[in-house]
Amino acid sequence: GSECSTQLDIVIVLDGSNSIYPWDSVTAFLNDLLKRMDIGPKQTQVGIVQYGENVTHEFNLNKYSSTEEVLVAAKKIVQRGGRQTMTALGTDTARKEAFTEARGARRGVKKVMVIVTDGESHDNHRLKKVIQDCEDENIQRFSIAILGSYNRGNLSTEKFVEEIKSIASEPTEKHFFNVSDELALVTIVKTLGERIFALEATAVDSSGRIVTD
């Protein structure tokens, strides 16, 4: 495609709370996903935010200028832990901070957020507003529910799945994934990648609204 067609600003929001295990499967998932991307200042940019009880910017959208550099950095991300899963806080911080021009977000470039989590949030009461704020800023959201800790503990996943589905952009079935455990994350990479890149084919006008060619 043309140069501008591969432009996306993607922020990956990772749950790094204690129940995620093994962390290696999360970095393997990142590696498989990121190596499919054409990363550069004029192409796709990727930033990563990790959350548990607190939120950390692992790296900003404008930090690295090639896919190779991003792959090296993503491999080094350590699990920060946390007894709580503050998904609303993680998502809101990504919206308010990661997508700012100071951190490399580009005007008129489509914003994509990928949220990966393995548990119900402890700040669920804030989620509805946070999602609406993302919607108002035209941030396309893909959400991934890892059912590992529920399956290991023989717990019902119903409420958790509903919550993570609610985070995804519509149509939900194209933006929501669930995997049986952390190791299964790599099985969704191809489909997730294809759906993210399908967004590149649609343009955004200066107000951020999606326009079809």
Buried (B, 14 or more C-beta within 10 A) or exposed (E): EEEEBBBBBBBBBBBBBBBBBEBEBBBBBBBBBBBBBBBBBEBBBBBBBBBBBBBBBBBBBBBBBEBEBBBEBBEEBEBBBBEBBBBBBBBBBBBEBBBEEEBBBBEEBBBBBBBBBBBBBBBBEBBEEBBEBBEEEBBBBBBBBBBBBBEEEEEEBEEBBEBBBBBBBEEEEEBBBBBBBBBBBBBBBEEBBEBBBEBBEEBBEEEBEEEEE
